[in-house]
């Protein structure tokens, strides 16, 4: 009987330790920084998740030779998220809008202390000839992979 209690206790302890080790410990807070092109970018961490992400002013190039920067200020691109921070401190936020016509992905990794993160941002949008976002549009605009760094505010 005593052996069963010891084994049961060991299994419970291993399960609790394993569950907490599966998600990296990054203290809650706001992280701000910029892309390699000096465009503002930020994320918010709560619990073991990235709960918000934003960027603004990212330069886009299109297949019809057009170019533009994404919106800034109160119209900036942002997403509420529930992206889990994995045991290797990695995260990925993906936002799709307008029926799939606009997609952006922010993927990164926090440093060992959880004080900063770095990664890449990529944006892909599709427009019709009238310049409206359209998932079946013939014009595509892309940011390419842009590096970013953020640190705790």
Secondary structure, DSSP 8 states (H G I E B T S, - for coil): -HHHHHHHHHHHHHHHHHHHHHB----SEEEEEEETT--EEEEEEETTEEEEEEE---EEEETTS-EEE---GGG-EEEEEEEE-BTTSEEEEEEEEGGGTEEEEEEEEE-TTSSEEEEEEEEEEEE-TTS-B-TT-SEEEE---EEEEEEE-
